[in-house]
Amino acid sequence: MRIEIICTGDEVLSGKTVNTNFSHISRRLLEEGLPVTWETTVGDDRPTLIEAFRLASQRADAVIVNGGLGPTKDDLSQEVAAEAAGVGLVLWPEWLAKIEAFYAERGRAMPPNNRKQAMLPEGADLVDNPVGTACGFQIDIGKARFYFTPGVPREVYKMLEDQLIPRLRQLFGVKQVNYLKRFHSFGMGESRVDNVLSGVEDLAPAGAVKLGFQAHYPQLETKLAVQAPTLEQAKAIVAPVAEEVRKRLGTVIMAEDDETLEGVILDGLRAIGGDVAVAEVGTFGHVGVRLAAADPNGEVFRRSANTNRRHDLATLLDLASEDEALVENAATAVRVQTGATHGVAVLVDTSGARDPQIEIAIATADHVIRRGSNLVGNAERVRVGAVEMTLDSLRRLLTGQPVTETLDFEKAPK
Amino acid sequence: MRIEIICTGDEVLSGKTVNTNFSHISRRLLEEGLPVTWETTVGDDRPTLIEAFRLASQRADAVIVNGGLGPTKDDLSQEVAAEAAGVGLVLWPEWLAKIEAFYAERGRAMPPNNRKQAMLPEGADLVDNPVGTACGFQIDIGKARFYFTPGVPREVYKMLEDQLIPRLRQLFGVKQVNYLKRFHSFGMGESRVDNVLSGVEDLAPAGAVKLGFQAHYPQLETKLAVQAPTLEQAKAIVAPVAEEVRKRLGTVIMAEDDETLEGVILDGLRAIGGDVAVAEVGTFGHVGVRLAAADPNGEVFRRSANTNRRHDLATLLDLASEDEALVENAATAVRVQTGATHGVAVLVDTSGARDPQIEIAIATADHVIRRGSNLVGNAERVRVGAVEMTLDSLRRLLTGQPVTETLDFEKAPK
């Protein structure tokens, strides 16, 4: 099974556009048991495209070509595909009708050069694009089956899921279903998680479950990939491994699968009819951003005050800025001012002048929890870590877990 | 002049890492008059690497290989380079001494497998990497000169500027200096800017100045690229064109070159000994984020209040939430509360329930300016546009430009 991807377009080749189409397609294919072996990027240049198609057609069994299906004259994929396959171009009246309908719905006449988008190489099969006017198609060139896809991310991502993955699975006789169980954690580094989870796959039949990681600081994603004839069987195979992962990682797991840290916090607040107000110093306001974006209607997120000086926060809340208990007082003050069930304050100083550099407090009606922390890394890393630690502290409190556990990224106070 | 880039590594090929190294290198090379013609991504697999090197060595004059210079056994670039060039590997004692010194400075002994990083193909020339232990090198394979670079962005970006660009310019006899004059604007779409600037290059000798754009909504970057024997000459050639761009685009230009919108605002406030406080509804707090990040010491950014409900903002500021003048009252209230010279308020409603969907007010000691706007696009686009419009309104006020000009992205009130 040799799968290649050819990305086309001057925008991508010149670096003007970062090639996220490729990384998305390749990652999804790998998750479906369809690893990509080679990627080529070339510009909107006929001889170069021909050469790229020729080389891929000699090496690969399947080739996905991305881009070049647009209506303008620098979109060359159909023409070059026809030339490489040694055939002519023919009009697909059904697709032309679809493009015309697309424009009619929007109250506009189809520009004449869109007709080009309905011209496919003779012998090609249409690959449907329900969300755009660029027509996908497949055709055999040399020993490889080529799949042509549009460059617009929304369009190619949909085509990938609905059309390409099923077709490639069939082409390569992949009968298995793929299932990915995911855990999102904060506070344990990738290498330590790898150690802690050593041998966990052995709770499933040999080779059935594959453990992997994706670190995007401050979060780490732990993945259990499994293949099985049905989704139910896949879930059954992975279940004991997942349970063991939960046991070994314990409180650092913030969320699973499509859950997010923010989502878990919102659910926790909703469950108790609670809400939250925030005061932030030195985080550039990112605790508030995260909660606001997750709760656009303001059901449980009351507000956040964002400032870079302790003095400005103290003035705002009518507190003494030099008070050692400023963080606790601020958490209490925003709670009382808004009438929220939870008040959260975080004070970050990346100048090196304060120890600890991060102070976090969460106030409820009954009591105030405080934690101090010094993180490893430069100012940006400390700030990003402080935001995560603030949200994670609230998550821990709402889910009944210990709030002040020491994390891998922390260093001892000076 | 045929330049290719080969990106290596399973992380990149599998899509786990988005290939920003490639886009950065390609964009910089193009700016230096060194366009890339072909890019290949392959994994950490010896036969595939050999084949990729062989093909590139037949097509190209120069090849940059990125990645694979690390100390682990899946880092194969030196070995494969030697095999492709038909030579053996030899130890470079100077580089080994450098790696040992690197570790010694950090109080650690060099791990034995780092010795591998000082093994280069016979006949290779070292390409210095002052910021890491991976040794860059160049060697001729087939008809092409290959340049091997580390995968760590910081390391390859520095090597690109200090070593690769000068070497490639020399290899291809590029004697010219490249100069890029840039304008950052908000409020005029790329195609209209293109129209408005039609023929502007003609103010320089034929073909001397190339006009280009990079759109990253809500901002648009307009670029004038020029080549000349010296930087002074380049600047002199571009000067009348730049002046004409300023004249034609006028007030939509927010900043030039490395300036930013936030930077222009901070400079404007500093110049008058001013400062600013913000109140935001429905922006998820991003006006405050932008100002806070640009002013980490809180010199002129006092604070921002971030909430998603008008009611919550009104409660915070002791205002009536149903008052039609809420946005003006909020701008005035945050100004008075903080004693800042400028109070800014922005209220965004993407639900479709309000018209206009965006309300902005800026209060100073003397008066309050208000503007309302409806933007084209989905909720996310409206929100991002509202943040930019808020900051841009403040920029316009501080630089003495009209605050309420209609922009391309705006639609008429319902």
Interface residues (C-beta under 8 A of the other chain):
Chain A: V12 L13 S14 G15 K16 T17 V18 N19 T20 F22 S23 H24 I25 S26 R27 R28 L30 P35 V36 T37 W38 E39 T40 T41 V42 G43 T48 A52 L55 Q214 G282 F284 G285 H286 G288 V289 A292 A293 D295 P296 N297 G298 F301 R302 R303 S304 A305 N306 T307 N308 R309 D312 L313 T315 L316 Q337 T338 T350 A379
Chain B: L13 S14 G15 K16 T17 V18 N19 T20 F22 S23 H24 I25 S26 R27 R28 L30 P35 V36 T37 W38 E39 T40 T41 V42 G43 T48 A52 L55 Q214 G282 F284 G285 H286 G288 V289 A292 A293 D295 P296 N297 G298 F301 R302 R303 S304 A305 N306 T307 N308 R309 D312 L313 T315 L316 Q337 T338 T350 A379
